[in-house]
């Protein structure tokens, strides 16, 4: 790489950081950069510039131009010896087709991006692809599949310490929980996303956080707090002149106003949303707006308008249903979609196996919960002749318990038994009594105390450890939970 190419590479890196904040300015600079790259025969730089231009077009909702540009980048990639840029090209295709509401095409490209990014170990594109696929599945009403995919994206991003992508995945995971009606869980996820966005300058992220928080609060019937949150989101959207975000915020504001029995303001917000959304060619969005316009008009006793808006809602619903029916009845598309779903499932499961806790991989002392309790009962029948003690590790966050299981396993011998008694508890049947068991307990307590939890992305309180005699230990998990809520056991906690 010569001096000119190095200079262009530095400029490309700088432009990439500002795509979402300044898409118009970045697009112009990237076009100039692409021309200079072509002049100095820097093909890699030219392709990167075209990718940036296409992404800027997506941010500006100029999807046709974006697709044309990314096709140019894809064509030029064939002249390179490396395909390192292919995952990102597929990802940009998917983003642009999503903007056009062509979800089947977007799904195809995100699956391709997921596959390619896995092959060349491009973790950021892998996470973006998981986020995108989850979003498609939420839009197409496969919400549980969307939730599981976004949970995996959060897990991978957290494992690789990619805070920005973890926050993005958490935002969409919160949206999944909204669709499922899990409002309290949604707030908890948004709190985590908010911590990750403290130093983020992307205003869209902050606007979405406030908007989703407002929806969660509305679901919990905290209408005053919901009104403040959605108002903050709407102000950010107006301040930064993003029509797409303004539509979302107007719909959220209208929901809050309807809940507060203020249909006049709700109707105003919905009219504004319909005006902004007119150029999006998004039937799903217009269907939602028409539905709430009908409700607002009915509350205002304007039954003629309510009927008109409901007819519009039905028309959008029928159009969506016809399109879905057409796809289902088309054998080629149906077969292709089934193959895509299977391919996506295989890729996602492969990634999940890399990151998800699996005791069968390397923890040979780990047994099923039922076997652990059965073994406990057998040991109780030995009465005073039993040679075992019980150690319980507790933490409300199951991620801590995953780490504790591995640390504890390192101290076990072949006669000790470990089990995940619940998401919050790890049980150890220790083949030791008296001083020997107490020594293991103290070592565990010290290990959990000095372990660098922050390196695993865990910043809460440390796990609690208790030790107890087999004979006095409860017979069921419910009894154990009740027991530990009153008393920490015979040992102390750490």
N, C-alpha and C positions, 0 to 999 in steps of 0.2 A: 504494500500500500504506500503510494507516494504522498507528498505533503498535501497536495490538493484534495486527494481522497480522504486523508485523515481529517482535514478541516471540515469536509462535508459530513463525515461520520459524526463528528462532535456536534455539528449543527442539527443533524437528524435526531440525535439523542435529546437535544434541547427542545426541538419541536414536538417530539413524542410526549413530553411531559405536559404540554399545554393544549393538547387537542380538545379536551372537554371544556376547558375554561375559555379559550379564544379560537373557536373553530374557523371563523372567517379569516382572521389574520394568519393563522397557521396554514390554511389551505393555500393562500397566495404565496407565502414564503416557501412552502413545500413544492409548489409548481416551479418556482425559480430554481430551487435546489435540484429538482429532477432534471431540468434543462442543463444545469452545470455538470451534473453527474454524467449525463449522456455525452457531453463535450469532452470530458476527461476519461471516457470509456470505463466508468465506474458503475457497472451494471447492478451490482448488489445495492449500491446507494440509490440508484434510480428506482429499483423495485421497492425499496423501503419508503421512498418518497411517495410513490404511487399508492402504497398502502395507507400512508398518513392522509393523503388527499381523499381517498375513499372513506376513511373513518370520519374525516371532517364533514364530508358530504352527508354521512349518516347523522351526525350531530345536528346538521342544518336541515334535516328531513328532505334532502335532495337525493332520494334513493336511486332514481334512474341513473343519474350522473355517477353516483357512487359505484353502482354495479358495473357500469361501463368502464370505470377506472380500474376496479379490482380485476376485471377480466384482462385488461392490458397487463397488469402486474403478473397475473397467472401465466399469461402467454410468454412473457419475457423470462419467467422463472425456468422454462425449459432449456434456456441457453446456459444456465449455471450448472456446475457439477454437484452442487449441494441442494438439498431440499429443506434446509432449516427454516425457511420462510413459509413453507407450505401450510403448516398448522395455523399460522396467523392469517394467511390469505383465506383459508376455509372459514375461520372465525369471523372475518369481516364480511364475507359472503352472507353468513348466517345472520349477522346483525342487520344487514341491509334488507334481506328478505323478511325478517321479522318486522322491520319498519313498514314494509308493504303488506303486512298481515298474511304473507305466504308462509304459513307455519310448517307445512310439510317440507318445503324446500329448505327452510331454515334448519329443521330437524336433521335433514340429510347432511348438510354442511357441518353442523356441530358434531355429529357422530364421526364424520371424516376428520374433523379437527381433533376430537378426543383421541381417535386412533393414532393419528400422526404425532400428536404431542406426547403420547405415551411412548411411542417408538424412539423419539429423539430426546425424551426427558425434558420437555418444555412445560414445567409445572404451572406457570402462570396461564398459559393457553389451556392446559388441562382443567384448571379450576374455572376459567371463563366458560369453557365448553359445558362443564357440569352445571354451572349457573344458568347458562342459556337453555340447555335441555330441560332443566327443572322449570324454568319460566314458561317454556312451550307447553309442558305437561299441565301446568297450572291453568294456562289460558284455555287448553282443550279439555278442562274439567277432570283431569287425572291428578287430583290434588295430593293424594297420599304418595303417589310416585314422585311428584314434584318435591314434597317435603323430604322424603328419604334422600333424593338426589342433592338437595340443598344442604342437608345435614352432612352428607359426605363431602361436599365442597367446603363447608366450614371446617370439618375435621382435617382435610388435606392442607388448607390454608393455615390453620393453627399449627399443624405439625411443621410446616415449612416457614413459619414466622412471617407470613405475607399479610400484614395487618390490613392493608387497603382491600385486598380481595376477600379476606375473612369478613370485613365489615359489609362488603357488597353482598356476599352470600348470606349473611345474617339478615340483611334487609329483605331479601327475597324469601328467606325462610319465615320471617315475620309475616309476610304477605300470605304465605301458605297457611299459617296458623289462623290468620284472619278469615280465610275461606273456610277453614274447618271450625270456626267459632271458638278457638282457644285464645281468648283475649288476654288472660293473665300471663300465659306462656309467651304470648306475643310481646307484652311489655318487658318481660325479663330479657328476651332476645334483643329487643331494641336498646335496652340499657347497655348490654355488652357492645352492640354496634356503635352506640354513642361514645363509649370509652375509646374505641378504636379510631373514631373520627375526630378526636379532640384537636389534632394538629393537621387535619385535612383541610385544604383550601377549596375543595370542590363544593360549591354552593348547592349543586343539584343533590348531592348526598345529604346535606343538612336539611334541605327542603323535604326530601323524601322521608327522612327520619321524623321530622315534625308531623308530616302528613299521616304516616303510618301510626305514630303515637296517638294522634287525634282519633283515628279509627278504632284503635284498641281501647282508648278511654271511652269512646262512644259505646262500644260493645259492652263495657262494664257499667254503663249508664252514668258515667261521670261527665255530664254534658257541659258543665262550666269549664272544666279542664280541657275537654275535647274542643270546645270553641276556641280557647286560647291557643291550643296547639295547631289547629288547622288554619287559624288566622295567621300565625307566624309562618307556616309553610306557604300560604298564599302570598304573603308580602315578599318572601324570598323569590317566588316564581315571577311576580310582577317586576320586582327590582332588577332581575336578570333577564327579563324578556324571553322566557322560554314558553312557547305556546303549549307544548305537550304537557309540561308540568302545571301550567295554569289550568288546563282542562281537568287534570286529576284533582287539583286543589279545589276547584269550583264544585266538583261533584262531592268531594268530602265536606266542604262547607255547607252544601245544600242538605246533606244527610243530617248534619248537626242542627241546622235550622229547623228541619222537619221534626227532629226529636224534641226540640224546644218549643214546638208549636208556633213556629214563625214561618208560615208558608210563603208570605210575600217575599221575604229575603231569599228563601230557598228557590223560588221561581226565578228571581233575578240572577242568582248564581248559575242556575241551570241554563238560562238563556245565553249567558256569557260562555258557558262551557260548549253549548251547541254551536255558537258562532265560531269559536276557536277550532272545534273538532270538524267543522264542515269540510276542510281541505285534507283531512287525514285518510279518508276512504277506509274507515275502520267501523264495520258494522257492529262489532261487539261493544265498542265505545258508545255509538249512537243509540244502541238498544238500551244500554244502562241509563243514558241521559233521558231518553223518551219515557222510560218507566218511572223515573222520579218526577219528571215534569207532569205526568198524569196524576201522581199522588198529590203533588203540590196544588195542581188545579182543582182537584176534588176537594181538598181541604179549604180552598178559597170559594167553594161552591160554584165554580165556573165549570159546569158539567159538560158543556159543549167542547171547551178546550181539553178537558180531561179525556173525553172520548177521542178527540183528534190525536192527542199524544199517545193514548193507549193503542190506537190503530197503527200509529207509526211504530210503536214498540212491537206489535204483532207482526208488522211487515218485516222489520229487521230480523225478528226471531224466525219467521218463515224462510227468509232468504238464507240465513245461517243454516237452518235445518235442511233446506234443499241442497245447499253446497255439501254439507256433511253426508247426506243421503247419496248424492251423486258419487262421492268418493267411496263410500261403502259398497255401492253397487258396481263400481268399476273394478273388474277382477285384477287388472294389472296394478292399479294403485293399491288395492287391498293387499295383494300379495307383497308388493314392494314395502308397504307400511309394516306388515307383520315381520318381514325380514329386517327392516330397520330397527323395530322394537327389540327383536332378539339380539341384534348386533349391539345395540346400545346397552342392553342388559348385561351381555357378556363383558363389555368394556368396563362398565360401572362396577360389576362384581370383582373384576380383576383389580381395579384400583382400590376397592373397599378391602380386599384381602391384604393389600399392602399396608393399610393404615389402621384397620379396625382391630381391636383387641381380640385375639384368638388363643385361648389357653392351650388348645390342643397342639399348637405349633411347637412349643418348647417347655411348657410347664407340666411335666409329667406327674406331679403330685396333686394337680388340680382335678377335682371330681365334680360330678353333678350335685346340685343342692340336695336332692332327695336322698342320694347315697350318703351324703354327709350326715344328715339327720338320722338316717337308719343306723349308721355306725355309732352315732352318739347314744342312741337308745341301747345298743348292744353293750357299750362301755358302761352305761349306767347299771346294767344288770350284774356287772362284776363287783358292784358295791365298793367296799374299801380295798379290794384287790386291784382296782383299775390303776393303770400307770400313766394315765393321760390328764392333761389340762386343756382348757379352752382359752384361746386368745381371740378377741374380736377387734377388728379395725373398722372404725366408722368415719364416714365423711358424706355430707349431703350431695357432693359432686362426684358422679361415677368416674370421671376422668382421674381423680385422685386414687380411687380404688384400683383402677387399672395399673397405675404405677406401684401402689402398695403390694399388689399381688406378685409383681416381678421381684420387688425387694425382699418380700417375705419368703418367696420360693428359694432364694439364694441361701437361706438359713435352714431349710428343711432337710431332714434325712428321709430314707425310704419308708419309714413308718409313720411319718407325719402326713396329715391330709388337709388340703386347702379346698375352699369352695366359696364362690360368690353367692352368699345367702340372699342378697338383693342388690339392687343398684347402689345401695349406700353402705353395705356391710360385707366384709370379708371375714370368714371364719376359719380358724386353724385348730385342728385337733392335734395337739402336741404330745408326742410320745415321751413326755417328761413330767415329773411332779416336783413339788417343793422348790429347792434352790435352783435346780437345773432349768425348770420352767420359768422361774422368776428372772433368771439371767437372760434367757431368750427374750422375755417381755421387755426387759430394760434395754437390751440392744436394739430391739425394734423401735422402741420409743425414741431412743437417741438417733437412730437412722432417719426417722420421719422428721425429727426436729431439725437436723442439719442438712437434710436433702435440699438441693437447689430447685425448688418447685417452679420458680419463675422460668427456668430453662424449658419447661414443658408448657409454658404459657398459663400456669396456674398461680394465682395471686391471692387466694383467699386464706382462711384459717387452716391450720395444719390438722392432719387426721388425728382422731382420738383412739387410744389403744387401751383395752381393758383385759384383765386376766381373771379366770374364775375356775373353780374346781368343777370337774365333770358332774359330780353328784348334785350340786346345787344349781347347775346350769339349766335354763328353761328348756321345755320340750318342743316349742314351736317358735317360729319367727315372730308371730304376734305377741307371745309372752315375752320374748326377748326385747321387742320394741317397747312394750309397756314397762318392763323392768329397767331398761336403760334410761327411760324418760324420768324415772324417779331417782335412780341411783346409778353412778358410773361403774358400779361393780366393786370387787374387792381391791382392784388396783386403781391407781390414779390415772388421769388422762394427760396427754401431751398436746 
